[in-house]
Amino acid sequence: MDWLAQLESPQHALAVLTAMITPAVLISACGALIFSTSTRLGRVVDRVRTLAEKFEALAKHPEADDMAEDRRRLVFAQLDRQTSRSRLIQRAMVAFYTALGIFVATSVAIAVVAAVAGSFTFVAVALGVVGALFMLYGSVLLVIESRMAMGAIASEMDFVWKVSKRYAAGQLDEVKGGPATWLGKKIG
């Protein structure tokens, strides 16, 4: 019953509770990442629905637009990109939920190790490291997804510029900026 005597010590109990707080902070961080990642997934779903409506309109009336083929290619490319984004976001969410579960297990392991087997502290440390690695993996996936989102925006802007050149070529000379400028200076 030596471990019971240890737990009755205020210093030891405080040390255990303090150690259990660290995973709780990481649990909170995982929750915030899960929430923001869910929001991103919702935006991708909304974007896919919008693209589907555009595609349907193009399919019904291709003769209404002399750039219908270009628009169709853009919509297909965007749908492909949104599919890839949704897969990355889903993997990131799995990683964050896994990290969340591991951090909860870490907190429990800290308490169990402190109460029963003081020589097995490596279990709690290993769980904490694995949870942090899952958070890192999810974060890397979101960085890749963010770059894909920016690529989607860039391709749409390039198409808008192409449409503008076709229908308002004379007026483009008056426009400062455009997709190939930085602070009003042409690049490239």
C-alpha positions in Angstrom: 0.0 0.0 0.0 2.9 2.3 -0.5 1.3 3.8 -3.6 -1.7 4.8 -1.5 0.5 6.6 1.0 2.1 8.4 -1.9 -1.2 9.6 -3.3 -2.2 11.0 0.1 0.8 13.3 0.0 -0.4 16.8 -1.1 2.8 17.4 -3.1 2.4 14.2 -5.1 -1.3 14.7 -5.7 -0.6 18.2 -6.9 2.2 17.0 -9.2 -0.1 14.4 -10.7 -2.9 16.9 -11.3 -0.4 19.4 -12.8 0.8 16.7 -15.1 -2.7 15.9 -16.2 -3.4 19.6 -17.1 -0.9 19.5 -20.0 -2.9 17.0 -22.1 -6.1 19.0 -21.2 -4.6 22.0 -23.0 -3.7 19.9 -26.0 -7.3 18.5 -25.9 -8.6 22.0 -26.2 -6.2 22.7 -29.1 -7.5 19.6 -30.9 -11.0 20.8 -30.3 -10.3 24.1 -31.9 -8.6 22.4 -34.9 -11.5 20.0 -35.3 -13.9 22.9 -35.3 -12.0 25.0 -37.9 -11.4 21.9 -40.1 -15.1 21.1 -40.0 -15.8 24.6 -41.2 -13.4 24.1 -44.0 -15.1 20.9 -45.0 -18.5 22.7 -45.0 -17.1 25.4 -47.3 -15.8 22.7 -49.7 -19.2 21.1 -49.8 -20.9 24.4 -50.5 -18.3 25.0 -53.3 -19.0 21.6 -54.9 -22.8 22.4 -54.8 -22.2 25.7 -56.6 -20.0 24.1 -59.2 -22.6 21.3 -59.8 -25.2 24.0 -60.4 -22.8 25.8 -62.9 -22.2 22.5 -64.6 -25.9 21.7 -64.9 -26.6 25.1 -66.4 -23.7 24.6 -68.9 -25.1 21.2 -69.8 -28.6 22.5 -70.4 -27.6 25.5 -72.5 -24.1 25.2 -74.0 -25.1 27.4 -76.9 -25.9 30.3 -74.6 -22.2 30.9 -74.1 -19.4 30.9 -76.7 -16.9 30.1 -73.9 -18.9 27.1 -72.7 -16.1 24.6 -73.4 -13.6 26.7 -71.4 -16.1 27.0 -68.6 -16.8 23.3 -68.6 -13.0 22.5 -68.4 -12.7 25.0 -65.5 -15.6 23.4 -63.6 -14.2 19.9 -64.1 -10.8 21.1 -62.9 -12.4 22.8 -59.9 -14.4 19.7 -59.0 -11.3 17.6 -59.1 -9.5 20.0 -56.9 -12.4 20.2 -54.4 -12.5 16.4 -54.3 -8.8 16.3 -53.4 -9.3 19.1 -50.8 -12.2 17.2 -49.2 -10.0 14.0 -48.9 -7.2 16.0 -47.3 -9.6 17.7 -44.8 -11.1 14.3 -43.9 -7.7 12.9 -43.2 -6.8 15.9 -41.1 -10.0 15.5 -39.1 -9.2 11.8 -38.5 -5.7 12.8 -37.3 -7.1 15.5 -35.0 -9.8 13.1 -33.5 -7.1 10.5 -33.1 -4.8 13.0 -31.3 -7.8 14.0 -29.1 -8.4 10.5 -28.1 -4.7 9.9 -27.4 -4.4 13.0 -25.3 -7.4 11.8 -23.2 -5.6 8.5 -22.9 -2.5 10.3 -21.9 -4.3 12.2 -19.1 -5.7 8.9 -17.8 -2.4 7.2 -18.1 -0.7 9.9 -16.0 -3.2 9.2 -13.2 -3.0 5.4 -13.5 0.8 5.4 -13.6 1.0 7.7 -10.6 -1.5 5.6 -8.6 -0.3 2.1 -9.5 3.0 1.8 -11.3 5.3 4.8 -10.9 8.0 3.1 -13.0 5.9 3.2 -16.1 5.8 6.9 -16.7 7.2 6.4 -20.2 3.7 5.2 -21.2 2.2 8.6 -20.6 5.1 10.3 -22.3 4.9 8.0 -25.3 1.1 8.6 -25.6 1.7 12.4 -25.5 4.4 12.2 -28.2 2.1 10.1 -30.4 -0.8 12.5 -29.9 1.5 15.5 -30.8 2.6 13.7 -34.0 -1.0 13.2 -35.0 -1.6 16.9 -34.5 1.5 17.7 -36.6 0.3 15.3 -39.4 -3.2 16.9 -39.4 -1.6 20.4 -39.5 0.6 19.5 -42.5 -2.5 18.1 -44.3 -4.3 21.5 -43.7 -1.3 23.4 -45.1 -1.4 21.3 -48.3 -5.2 21.8 -48.5 -4.8 25.6 -48.0 -2.3 25.7 -50.9 -4.9 23.7 -53.0 -7.5 26.3 -52.1 -5.3 29.1 -53.3 -4.6 27.2 -56.5 -8.3 27.0 -57.1 -8.8 30.7 -56.6 -5.8 31.4 -58.9 -7.2 29.3 -61.7 -10.6 31.0 -61.3 -9.0 34.4 -61.5 -7.1 33.4 -64.5 -10.3 32.4 -66.2 -12.0 35.6 -65.2 -9.0 37.5 -66.7 -9.4 35.4 -69.9 -13.1 36.2 -70.1 -12.3 39.9 -69.5 -9.8 39.9 -72.3 -12.4 38.4 -74.6 -15.3 40.6 -73.8 -13.7 43.8 -72.6 -10.3 43.9 -74.3 -10.3 47.6 -74.9 -11.2 48.4 -71.3 -8.5 46.3 -69.8 -5.8 48.8 -70.7 -7.5 51.2 -68.3 -7.4 48.7 -65.4 -4.5 48.9 -63.1 -3.5 45.6 -61.6 -4.8 42.3 -62.8 -3.9 38.8 -62.0 -0.2 39.1 -63.1 0.7 42.2 -61.1 2.1 42.9 -57.7 1.4 46.4 -56.3 0.6 47.6 -59.8 3.8 46.3 -61.4 3.7 43.6 -64.0 5.5 40.4 -63.0 6.4 37.9 -65.6 
